[in-house]
Amino acid sequence: MRNTEVVLGIDIGGTNCAFGLVEGTGKILFKDSVPTQSEQPAAKLISRILYSINSWISGNKDKQIIIRGVGVGAPNGNYYNGYIENPPNLK
């Protein structure tokens, strides 16, 4: 089994949330999207994202995936404090 270091990119949109695992070379190993369901709590969105990623990892047992960082694109993301503040498309 080889170690594969990746970053997780997440783009939270009003309708869908796209995400993927990317190697340092820029190679996309996995990408998917789930409905944002903005009327639901954020924890449910995170659970759906993790379920999709964990399902992919389970099917790729030849790799040991190591997530080294996470980047999130979201409306009203505050670079200075790391919070999403009063997003117009999320609860």
PDB file as gemmi writes it, atoms N, CA and C in Angstrom:
CRYST1    1.000    1.000    1.000  90.00  90.00  90.00 P 1                      
ATOM      1  N   MET A   1       0.855  -1.174   0.000  1.00  0.00           N  
ATOM      2  CA  MET A   1       0.000   0.000   0.000  1.00  0.00           C  
ATOM      3  C   MET A   1       0.898   1.233   0.000  1.00  0.00           C  
ATOM      4  N   ARG A   2       0.585   2.161  -0.854  1.00  0.00           N  
ATOM      5  CA  ARG A   2       1.388   3.372  -0.897  1.00  0.00           C  
ATOM      6  C   ARG A   2       0.629   4.545  -0.277  1.00  0.00           C  
ATOM      7  N   ASN A   3       1.384   5.419   0.391  1.00  0.00           N  
ATOM      8  CA  ASN A   3       0.785   6.631   0.936  1.00  0.00           C  
ATOM      9  C   ASN A   3       0.512   7.607  -0.190  1.00  0.00           C  
ATOM     10  N   THR A   4      -0.660   8.187  -0.169  1.00  0.00           N  
ATOM     11  CA  THR A   4      -1.043   9.193  -1.145  1.00  0.00           C  
ATOM     12  C   THR A   4      -1.498  10.424  -0.387  1.00  0.00           C  
ATOM     13  N   GLU A   5      -0.699  11.489  -0.462  1.00  0.00           N  
ATOM     14  CA  GLU A   5      -1.044  12.731   0.220  1.00  0.00           C  
ATOM     15  C   GLU A   5      -1.907  13.585  -0.699  1.00  0.00           C  
ATOM     16  N   VAL A   6      -3.000  14.093  -0.149  1.00  0.00           N  
ATOM     17  CA  VAL A   6      -3.958  14.872  -0.927  1.00  0.00           C  
ATOM     18  C   VAL A   6      -4.438  16.069  -0.114  1.00  0.00           C  
ATOM     19  N   VAL A   7      -5.094  16.970  -0.808  1.00  0.00           N  
ATOM     20  CA  VAL A   7      -5.864  18.019  -0.150  1.00  0.00           C  
ATOM     21  C   VAL A   7      -7.317  17.829  -0.573  1.00  0.00           C  
ATOM     22  N   LEU A   8      -8.200  18.245   0.299  1.00  0.00           N  
ATOM     23  CA  LEU A   8      -9.631  18.172   0.033  1.00  0.00           C  
ATOM     24  C   LEU A   8     -10.112  19.573  -0.309  1.00  0.00           C  
ATOM     25  N   GLY A   9     -10.664  19.727  -1.497  1.00  0.00           N  
ATOM     26  CA  GLY A   9     -11.252  21.001  -1.904  1.00  0.00           C  
ATOM     27  C   GLY A   9     -12.759  20.888  -1.874  1.00  0.00           C  
ATOM     28  N   ILE A  10     -13.404  21.901  -1.284  1.00  0.00           N  
ATOM     29  CA  ILE A  10     -14.866  21.906  -1.159  1.00  0.00           C  
ATOM     30  C   ILE A  10     -15.395  23.244  -1.660  1.00  0.00           C  
ATOM     31  N   ASP A  11     -16.373  23.205  -2.546  1.00  0.00           N  
ATOM     32  CA  ASP A  11     -17.024  24.408  -3.054  1.00  0.00           C  
ATOM     33  C   ASP A  11     -18.497  24.339  -2.660  1.00  0.00           C  
ATOM     34  N   ILE A  12     -18.882  25.158  -1.692  1.00  0.00           N  
ATOM     35  CA  ILE A  12     -20.254  25.146  -1.193  1.00  0.00           C  
ATOM     36  C   ILE A  12     -21.089  26.143  -1.987  1.00  0.00           C  
ATOM     37  N   GLY A  13     -21.986  25.616  -2.787  1.00  0.00           N  
ATOM     38  CA  GLY A  13     -22.890  26.463  -3.559  1.00  0.00           C  
ATOM     39  C   GLY A  13     -24.294  26.418  -2.990  1.00  0.00           C  
ATOM     40  N   GLY A  14     -25.150  27.243  -3.497  1.00  0.00           N  
ATOM     41  CA  GLY A  14     -26.513  27.304  -2.998  1.00  0.00           C  
ATOM     42  C   GLY A  14     -27.327  26.069  -3.326  1.00  0.00           C  
ATOM     43  N   THR A  15     -27.018  25.413  -4.441  1.00  0.00           N  
ATOM     44  CA  THR A  15     -27.753  24.233  -4.863  1.00  0.00           C  
ATOM     45  C   THR A  15     -26.972  22.951  -4.630  1.00  0.00           C  
ATOM     46  N   ASN A  16     -25.694  22.970  -5.011  1.00  0.00           N  
ATOM     47  CA  ASN A  16     -24.841  21.792  -4.882  1.00  0.00           C  
ATOM     48  C   ASN A  16     -23.526  22.135  -4.199  1.00  0.00           C  
ATOM     49  N   CYS A  17     -22.946  21.127  -3.620  1.00  0.00           N  
ATOM     50  CA  CYS A  17     -21.635  21.249  -2.994  1.00  0.00           C  
ATOM     51  C   CYS A  17     -20.704  20.283  -3.729  1.00  0.00           C  
ATOM     52  N   ALA A  18     -19.700  20.838  -4.407  1.00  0.00           N  
ATOM     53  CA  ALA A  18     -18.734  20.018  -5.142  1.00  0.00           C  
ATOM     54  C   ALA A  18     -17.475  19.865  -4.287  1.00  0.00           C  
ATOM     55  N   PHE A  19     -16.826  18.720  -4.406  1.00  0.00           N  
ATOM     56  CA  PHE A  19     -15.632  18.474  -3.606  1.00  0.00           C  
ATOM     57  C   PHE A  19     -14.758  17.451  -4.300  1.00  0.00           C  
ATOM     58  N   GLY A  20     -13.494  17.421  -3.913  1.00  0.00           N  
ATOM     59  CA  GLY A  20     -12.597  16.465  -4.517  1.00  0.00           C  
ATOM     60  C   GLY A  20     -11.298  16.333  -3.757  1.00  0.00           C  
ATOM     61  N   LEU A  21     -10.584  15.266  -4.050  1.00  0.00           N  
ATOM     62  CA  LEU A  21      -9.272  14.999  -3.477  1.00  0.00           C  
ATOM     63  C   LEU A  21      -8.240  15.197  -4.571  1.00  0.00           C  
ATOM     64  N   VAL A  22      -7.211  16.020  -4.283  1.00  0.00           N  
ATOM     65  CA  VAL A  22      -6.236  16.391  -5.287  1.00  0.00           C  
ATOM     66  C   VAL A  22      -4.832  16.169  -4.742  1.00  0.00           C  
ATOM     67  N   GLU A  23      -3.984  15.532  -5.567  1.00  0.00           N  
ATOM     68  CA  GLU A  23      -2.586  15.348  -5.190  1.00  0.00           C  
ATOM     69  C   GLU A  23      -1.828  16.675  -5.369  1.00  0.00           C  
ATOM     70  N   GLY A  24      -0.637  16.733  -4.798  1.00  0.00           N  
ATOM     71  CA  GLY A  24       0.202  17.923  -4.904  1.00  0.00           C  
ATOM     72  C   GLY A  24       0.577  18.277  -6.330  1.00  0.00           C  
ATOM     73  N   THR A  25       0.569  17.308  -7.216  1.00  0.00           N  
ATOM     74  CA  THR A  25       0.885  17.540  -8.624  1.00  0.00           C  
ATOM     75  C   THR A  25      -0.287  18.167  -9.374  1.00  0.00           C  
ATOM     76  N   GLY A  26      -1.455  18.222  -8.720  1.00  0.00           N  
ATOM     77  CA  GLY A  26      -2.657  18.738  -9.361  1.00  0.00           C  
ATOM     78  C   GLY A  26      -3.557  17.649  -9.918  1.00  0.00           C  
ATOM     79  N   LYS A  27      -3.130  16.414  -9.809  1.00  0.00           N  
ATOM     80  CA  LYS A  27      -3.938  15.294 -10.307  1.00  0.00           C  
ATOM     81  C   LYS A  27      -5.156  15.099  -9.408  1.00  0.00           C  
ATOM     82  N   ILE A  28      -6.328  15.124 -10.014  1.00  0.00           N  
ATOM     83  CA  ILE A  28      -7.574  14.905  -9.285  1.00  0.00           C  
ATOM     84  C   ILE A  28      -7.790  13.403  -9.161  1.00  0.00           C  
ATOM     85  N   LEU A  29      -7.830  12.922  -7.932  1.00  0.00           N  
ATOM     86  CA  LEU A  29      -8.057  11.500  -7.687  1.00  0.00           C  
ATOM     87  C   LEU A  29      -9.536  11.159  -7.588  1.00  0.00           C  
ATOM     88  N   PHE A  30     -10.309  12.102  -7.088  1.00  0.00           N  
ATOM     89  CA  PHE A  30     -11.720  11.833  -6.821  1.00  0.00           C  
ATOM     90  C   PHE A  30     -12.463  13.148  -6.824  1.00  0.00           C  
ATOM     91  N   LYS A  31     -13.638  13.150  -7.426  1.00  0.00           N  
ATOM     92  CA  LYS A  31     -14.514  14.323  -7.335  1.00  0.00           C  
ATOM     93  C   LYS A  31     -15.954  13.864  -7.316  1.00  0.00           C  
ATOM     94  N   ASP A  32     -16.770  14.652  -6.652  1.00  0.00           N  
ATOM     95  CA  ASP A  32     -18.177  14.315  -6.508  1.00  0.00           C  
ATOM     96  C   ASP A  32     -18.926  15.584  -6.135  1.00  0.00           C  
ATOM     97  N   SER A  33     -20.219  15.489  -6.049  1.00  0.00           N  
ATOM     98  CA  SER A  33     -21.027  16.596  -5.548  1.00  0.00           C  
ATOM     99  C   SER A  33     -22.266  16.014  -4.873  1.00  0.00           C  
ATOM    100  N   VAL A  34     -22.793  16.784  -3.965  1.00  0.00           N  
ATOM    101  CA  VAL A  34     -24.025  16.419  -3.261  1.00  0.00           C  
ATOM    102  C   VAL A  34     -24.908  17.659  -3.208  1.00  0.00           C  
ATOM    103  N   PRO A  35     -26.206  17.475  -3.110  1.00  0.00           N  
ATOM    104  CA  PRO A  35     -27.077  18.644  -2.933  1.00  0.00           C  
ATOM    105  C   PRO A  35     -26.726  19.362  -1.628  1.00  0.00           C  
ATOM    106  N   THR A  36     -26.685  20.674  -1.673  1.00  0.00           N  
ATOM    107  CA  THR A  36     -26.344  21.453  -0.476  1.00  0.00           C  
ATOM    108  C   THR A  36     -27.433  21.338   0.582  1.00  0.00           C  
ATOM    109  N   GLN A  37     -28.672  21.319   0.159  1.00  0.00           N  
ATOM    110  CA  GLN A  37     -29.820  21.267   1.079  1.00  0.00           C  
ATOM    111  C   GLN A  37     -29.652  22.328   2.166  1.00  0.00           C  
ATOM    112  N   SER A  38     -29.637  23.571   1.738  1.00  0.00           N  
ATOM    113  CA  SER A  38     -29.308  24.690   2.620  1.00  0.00           C  
ATOM    114  C   SER A  38     -30.264  24.865   3.800  1.00  0.00           C  
ATOM    115  N   GLU A  39     -31.423  24.234   3.745  1.00  0.00           N  
ATOM    116  CA  GLU A  39     -32.349  24.343   4.883  1.00  0.00           C  
ATOM    117  C   GLU A  39     -31.942  23.424   6.034  1.00  0.00           C  
ATOM    118  N   GLN A  40     -31.024  22.497   5.759  1.00  0.00           N  
ATOM    119  CA  GLN A  40     -30.534  21.558   6.775  1.00  0.00           C  
ATOM    120  C   GLN A  40     -29.318  22.143   7.502  1.00  0.00           C  
ATOM    121  N   PRO A  41     -29.019  21.667   8.708  1.00  0.00           N  
ATOM    122  CA  PRO A  41     -27.814  22.110   9.420  1.00  0.00           C  
ATOM    123  C   PRO A  41     -26.544  21.729   8.654  1.00  0.00           C  
ATOM    124  N   ALA A  42     -25.506  22.513   8.830  1.00  0.00           N  
ATOM    125  CA  ALA A  42     -24.229  22.286   8.142  1.00  0.00           C  
ATOM    126  C   ALA A  42     -23.652  20.905   8.459  1.00  0.00           C  
ATOM    127  N   ALA A  43     -23.885  20.400   9.652  1.00  0.00           N  
ATOM    128  CA  ALA A  43     -23.356  19.089  10.044  1.00  0.00           C  
ATOM    129  C   ALA A  43     -23.863  17.986   9.112  1.00  0.00           C  
ATOM    130  N   LYS A  44     -25.078  18.118   8.615  1.00  0.00           N  
ATOM    131  CA  LYS A  44     -25.627  17.106   7.700  1.00  0.00           C  
ATOM    132  C   LYS A  44     -24.916  17.165   6.353  1.00  0.00           C  
ATOM    133  N   LEU A  45     -24.577  18.369   5.904  1.00  0.00           N  
ATOM    134  CA  LEU A  45     -23.826  18.511   4.656  1.00  0.00           C  
ATOM    135  C   LEU A  45     -22.449  17.866   4.809  1.00  0.00           C  
ATOM    136  N   ILE A  46     -21.786  18.142   5.895  1.00  0.00           N  
ATOM    137  CA  ILE A  46     -20.466  17.559   6.144  1.00  0.00           C  
ATOM    138  C   ILE A  46     -20.554  16.037   6.191  1.00  0.00           C  
ATOM    139  N   SER A  47     -21.583  15.508   6.812  1.00  0.00           N  
ATOM    140  CA  SER A  47     -21.762  14.052   6.872  1.00  0.00           C  
ATOM    141  C   SER A  47     -21.912  13.447   5.483  1.00  0.00           C  
ATOM    142  N   ARG A  48     -22.672  14.111   4.602  1.00  0.00           N  
ATOM    143  CA  ARG A  48     -22.851  13.597   3.243  1.00  0.00           C  
ATOM    144  C   ARG A  48     -21.539  13.637   2.464  1.00  0.00           C  
ATOM    145  N   ILE A  49     -20.768  14.688   2.653  1.00  0.00           N  
ATOM    146  CA  ILE A  49     -19.463  14.791   1.991  1.00  0.00           C  
ATOM    147  C   ILE A  49     -18.553  13.667   2.479  1.00  0.00           C  
ATOM    148  N   LEU A  50     -18.465  13.498   3.792  1.00  0.00           N  
ATOM    149  CA  LEU A  50     -17.595  12.456   4.347  1.00  0.00           C  
ATOM    150  C   LEU A  50     -18.030  11.065   3.931  1.00  0.00           C  
ATOM    151  N   TYR A  51     -19.316  10.830   3.841  1.00  0.00           N  
ATOM    152  CA  TYR A  51     -19.805   9.523   3.403  1.00  0.00           C  
ATOM    153  C   TYR A  51     -19.309   9.225   1.987  1.00  0.00           C  
ATOM    154  N   SER A  52     -19.406  10.198   1.104  1.00  0.00           N  
ATOM    155  CA  SER A  52     -18.969  10.011  -0.274  1.00  0.00           C  
ATOM    156  C   SER A  52     -17.464   9.756  -0.335  1.00  0.00           C  
ATOM    157  N   ILE A  53     -16.684  10.552   0.384  1.00  0.00           N  
ATOM    158  CA  ILE A  53     -15.225  10.386   0.382  1.00  0.00           C  
ATOM    159  C   ILE A  53     -14.835   9.035   0.979  1.00  0.00           C  
ATOM    160  N   ASN A  54     -15.430   8.677   2.103  1.00  0.00           N  
ATOM    161  CA  ASN A  54     -15.101   7.395   2.738  1.00  0.00           C  
ATOM    162  C   ASN A  54     -15.484   6.213   1.859  1.00  0.00           C  
ATOM    163  N   SER A  55     -16.577   6.325   1.114  1.00  0.00           N  
ATOM    164  CA  SER A  55     -16.969   5.258   0.190  1.00  0.00           C  
ATOM    165  C   SER A  55     -15.910   5.088  -0.891  1.00  0.00           C  
ATOM    166  N   TRP A  56     -15.401   6.208  -1.413  1.00  0.00           N  
ATOM    167  CA  TRP A  56     -14.360   6.125  -2.441  1.00  0.00           C  
ATOM    168  C   TRP A  56     -13.080   5.524  -1.866  1.00  0.00           C  
ATOM    169  N   ILE A  57     -12.690   5.974  -0.679  1.00  0.00           N  
ATOM    170  CA  ILE A  57     -11.470   5.456  -0.045  1.00  0.00           C  
ATOM    171  C   ILE A  57     -11.600   3.951   0.193  1.00  0.00           C  
ATOM    172  N   SER A  58     -12.756   3.498   0.630  1.00  0.00           N  
ATOM    173  CA  SER A  58     -12.978   2.067   0.871  1.00  0.00           C  
ATOM    174  C   SER A  58     -12.786   1.238  -0.391  1.00  0.00           C  
ATOM    175  N   GLY A  59     -13.092   1.812  -1.529  1.00  0.00           N  
ATOM    176  CA  GLY A  59     -12.925   1.114  -2.792  1.00  0.00           C  
ATOM    177  C   GLY A  59     -11.527   1.218  -3.380  1.00  0.00           C  
ATOM    178  N   ASN A  60     -10.637   1.927  -2.700  1.00  0.00           N  
ATOM    179  CA  ASN A  60      -9.267   2.123  -3.175  1.00  0.00           C  
ATOM    180  C   ASN A  60      -8.280   1.711  -2.101  1.00  0.00           C  
ATOM    181  N   LYS A  61      -8.359   0.468  -1.710  1.00  0.00           N  
ATOM    182  CA  LYS A  61      -7.545  -0.032  -0.602  1.00  0.00           C  
ATOM    183  C   LYS A  61      -6.064  -0.137  -0.942  1.00  0.00           C  
ATOM    184  N   ASP A  62      -5.700   0.040  -2.210  1.00  0.00           N  
ATOM    185  CA  ASP A  62      -4.289   0.008  -2.598  1.00  0.00           C  
ATOM    186  C   ASP A  62      -3.569   1.307  -2.227  1.00  0.00           C  
ATOM    187  N   LYS A  63      -4.334   2.319  -1.804  1.00  0.00           N  
ATOM    188  CA  LYS A  63      -3.769   3.610  -1.435  1.00  0.00           C  
ATOM    189  C   LYS A  63      -4.085   3.909   0.024  1.00  0.00           C  
ATOM    190  N   GLN A  64      -3.131   4.465   0.726  1.00  0.00           N  
ATOM    191  CA  GLN A  64      -3.404   4.993   2.062  1.00  0.00           C  
ATOM    192  C   GLN A  64      -3.538   6.502   1.894  1.00  0.00           C  
ATOM    193  N   ILE A  65      -4.761   6.997   1.919  1.00  0.00           N  
ATOM    194  CA  ILE A  65      -5.030   8.408   1.671  1.00  0.00           C  
ATOM    195  C   ILE A  65      -4.732   9.204   2.941  1.00  0.00           C  
ATOM    196  N   ILE A  66      -3.903  10.217   2.787  1.00  0.00           N  
ATOM    197  CA  ILE A  66      -3.567  11.120   3.890  1.00  0.00           C  
ATOM    198  C   ILE A  66      -4.002  12.519   3.472  1.00  0.00           C  
ATOM    199  N   ILE A  67      -5.014  13.056   4.138  1.00  0.00           N  
ATOM    200  CA  ILE A  67      -5.498  14.397   3.822  1.00  0.00           C  
ATOM    201  C   ILE A  67      -4.646  15.397   4.602  1.00  0.00           C  
ATOM    202  N   ARG A  68      -3.877  16.207   3.873  1.00  0.00           N  
ATOM    203  CA  ARG A  68      -2.944  17.170   4.477  1.00  0.00           C  
ATOM    204  C   ARG A  68      -3.542  18.545   4.672  1.00  0.00           C  
ATOM    205  N   GLY A  69      -4.658  18.809   4.027  1.00  0.00           N  
ATOM    206  CA  GLY A  69      -5.268  20.130   4.170  1.00  0.00           C  
ATOM    207  C   GLY A  69      -6.648  20.135   3.550  1.00  0.00           C  
ATOM    208  N   VAL A  70      -7.405  21.170   3.904  1.00  0.00           N  
ATOM    209  CA  VAL A  70      -8.758  21.334   3.386  1.00  0.00           C  
ATOM    210  C   VAL A  70      -8.923  22.798   2.988  1.00  0.00           C  
ATOM    211  N   GLY A  71      -9.443  23.010   1.786  1.00  0.00           N  
ATOM    212  CA  GLY A  71      -9.781  24.353   1.333  1.00  0.00           C  
ATOM    213  C   GLY A  71     -11.265  24.419   1.061  1.00  0.00           C  
ATOM    214  N   VAL A  72     -11.898  25.499   1.518  1.00  0.00           N  
ATOM    215  CA  VAL A  72     -13.346  25.647   1.353  1.00  0.00           C  
ATOM    216  C   VAL A  72     -13.644  26.967   0.658  1.00  0.00           C  
ATOM    217  N   GLY A  73     -14.423  26.887  -0.397  1.00  0.00           N  
ATOM    218  CA  GLY A  73     -14.947  28.078  -1.053  1.00  0.00           C  
ATOM    219  C   GLY A  73     -16.408  28.204  -0.685  1.00  0.00           C  
ATOM    220  N   ALA A  74     -16.773  29.352  -0.122  1.00  0.00           N  
ATOM    221  CA  ALA A  74     -18.163  29.555   0.304  1.00  0.00           C  
ATOM    222  C   ALA A  74     -18.465  31.045   0.299  1.00  0.00           C  
ATOM    223  N   PRO A  75     -19.726  31.414   0.106  1.00  0.00           N  
ATOM    224  CA  PRO A  75     -20.071  32.828   0.161  1.00  0.00           C  
ATOM    225  C   PRO A  75     -19.850  33.387   1.568  1.00  0.00           C  
ATOM    226  N   ASN A  76     -19.273  34.550   1.628  1.00  0.00           N  
ATOM    227  CA  ASN A  76     -18.989  35.256   2.887  1.00  0.00           C  
ATOM    228  C   ASN A  76     -18.004  34.509   3.772  1.00  0.00           C  
ATOM    229  N   GLY A  77     -17.097  33.765   3.148  1.00  0.00           N  
ATOM    230  CA  GLY A  77     -16.018  33.141   3.917  1.00  0.00           C  
ATOM    231  C   GLY A  77     -15.057  34.231   4.377  1.00  0.00           C  
ATOM    232  N   ASN A  78     -14.737  34.262   5.660  1.00  0.00           N  
ATOM    233  CA  ASN A  78     -13.836  35.272   6.214  1.00  0.00           C  
ATOM    234  C   ASN A  78     -12.433  34.685   6.300  1.00  0.00           C  
ATOM    235  N   TYR A  79     -11.561  35.160   5.455  1.00  0.00           N  
ATOM    236  CA  TYR A  79     -10.175  34.698   5.385  1.00  0.00           C  
ATOM    237  C   TYR A  79      -9.451  34.883   6.728  1.00  0.00           C  
ATOM    238  N   TYR A  80      -9.763  35.948   7.426  1.00  0.00           N  
ATOM    239  CA  TYR A  80      -9.015  36.298   8.634  1.00  0.00           C  
ATOM    240  C   TYR A  80      -9.363  35.437   9.843  1.00  0.00           C  
ATOM    241  N   ASN A  81     -10.624  35.025   9.960  1.00  0.00           N  
ATOM    242  CA  ASN A  81     -10.974  34.226  11.142  1.00  0.00           C  
ATOM    243  C   ASN A  81     -11.369  32.784  10.811  1.00  0.00           C  
ATOM    244  N   GLY A  82     -11.467  32.455   9.525  1.00  0.00           N  
ATOM    245  CA  GLY A  82     -11.754  31.081   9.126  1.00  0.00           C  
ATOM    246  C   GLY A  82     -13.215  30.675   9.228  1.00  0.00           C  
ATOM    247  N   TYR A  83     -14.105  31.641   9.386  1.00  0.00           N  
ATOM    248  CA  TYR A  83     -15.527  31.336   9.511  1.00  0.00           C  
ATOM    249  C   TYR A  83     -16.294  31.766   8.271  1.00  0.00           C  
ATOM    250  N   ILE A  84     -17.414  31.083   8.035  1.00  0.00           N  
ATOM    251  CA  ILE A  84     -18.369  31.515   7.015  1.00  0.00           C  
ATOM    252  C   ILE A  84     -19.414  32.327   7.763  1.00  0.00           C  
ATOM    253  N   GLU A  85     -19.515  33.606   7.408  1.00  0.00           N  
ATOM    254  CA  GLU A  85     -20.363  34.521   8.176  1.00  0.00           C  
ATOM    255  C   GLU A  85     -21.596  34.939   7.385  1.00  0.00           C  
ATOM    256  N   ASN A  86     -22.762  34.607   7.901  1.00  0.00           N  
ATOM    257  CA  ASN A  86     -24.036  34.998   7.316  1.00  0.00           C  
ATOM    258  C   ASN A  86     -24.130  34.724   5.815  1.00  0.00           C  
ATOM    259  N   PRO A  87     -23.896  33.492   5.406  1.00  0.00           N  
ATOM    260  CA  PRO A  87     -23.963  33.205   3.971  1.00  0.00           C  
ATOM    261  C   PRO A  87     -25.395  33.345   3.468  1.00  0.00           C  
ATOM    262  N   PRO A  88     -25.565  33.959   2.307  1.00  0.00           N  
ATOM    263  CA  PRO A  88     -26.926  34.175   1.799  1.00  0.00           C  
ATOM    264  C   PRO A  88     -27.619  32.901   1.348  1.00  0.00           C  
ATOM    265  N   ASN A  89     -26.850  31.824   1.105  1.00  0.00           N  
ATOM    266  CA  ASN A  89     -27.453  30.615   0.569  1.00  0.00           C  
ATOM    267  C   ASN A  89     -27.441  29.441   1.540  1.00  0.00           C  
ATOM    268  N   LEU A  90     -27.077  29.678   2.801  1.00  0.00           N  
ATOM    269  CA  LEU A  90     -27.023  28.598   3.791  1.00  0.00           C  
ATOM    270  C   LEU A  90     -27.727  29.004   5.070  1.00  0.00           C  
ATOM    271  N   LYS A  91     -28.206  27.970   5.767  1.00  0.00           N  
ATOM    272  CA  LYS A  91     -28.893  28.221   7.048  1.00  0.00           C  
ATOM    273  C   LYS A  91     -27.891  28.653   8.106  1.00  0.00           C  
TER     274      LYS A  91                                                      
END                                                                             
